Amino acid sequence: MKEVQTRVRIRFIDWEKSTIHRIQNFGEDLWRSYRANNRVEIDLGEIDRARDEIIFLVRDTFLKKSLTEVHRLLKVHLMESEVVIDIEAA
């Protein structure tokens, strides 16, 4: 069975209201969670340049677990109501 990758796009609704610093801090924590996980592809350089969204790729078999971690980190950073998460085939 071939593993399919899914693109997860975390869009910050009103990113100008939420500082870039907060978005990058969230992104860096997300990167730390997945840096040693071969089922997720996330680029720290892209996170450092992030302004209004963070995108990463995840194997479809790991999607549910990865979204659980995303929601946990959003809660930690008090950003739960500030994002829209889009999921699409890569």
N, C-alpha and C positions, 0 to 999 in steps of 0.2 A: 504494500500500500504506500503510495507516494504521499509524503507530507506536504501540505500546502501552507504557504505563509499568508498571514493576514496582516493588513496594515491597520494599526491603531493610531488614530489622530485625536489628540487631546487639544481642543480649541478653547481658548480662554475668551469668554463672551465679551467682557469689557476690559481688555488687556491694558488699556491706558489708565484705567482706574486702579487696577492691581499692578503694582510696580513690577518691572522687568526682573528686579532682584528676587522677588518672591517666586516668580515663574521659574527662574533659573535654579533657585534653591530646591524647589519641588523636583525639577528635572534631574538635578544632580543626585538627589535621594533615590529617584527612580533608577538612574543609571547604576548606582551602588547596589541596588537590589538585584540587578540583572547582569552585572559585568562578568560574572563567572558562569552564567547560564547559557548554554549553547542553543537553547530553544528561543532565545530572544536576541534580536539585533537592535542595539540602541547606540547612537553615536554621541559621545560626550561633546565633540566639537559642535555638532548641530544644536545641542542643548545650550551651550555657551552663547550661541548666536540667536537663540529663540526669542521671539518677541510676542507672538500671539498664538503659537501652537507648538506642540511637541509631537513628533511622529516616530513610531518604532514598529518593527516587524516582529511577529511572533508566530510560532508554529500553531496551526489550528488546534492541535491536541492540547496545547498549553494555554489557549486563549482565556478560558474561564478563570484559571488560577492567576493569570497575569492581570486580569481586570480586578480581581479581588485585591491584589497588591496596589494597583492604581488607586482604587477607592480608599484603601487604608491610608495611603500617603496623602491623598487630597484631604482627608479628614484631619490628619496630623498638621497639615499646613493651613487648615481652616479655609479651604478653597472648594469645598464640595459643591456649592451652589454657583460657582464661577466658571464652570466648564461644561462643554458638550463633548461627548466621546463618540466619535464616528468609527465604525469598523467596516473595512472593505477588503476585497481580495487584492493581493499584491500583484 
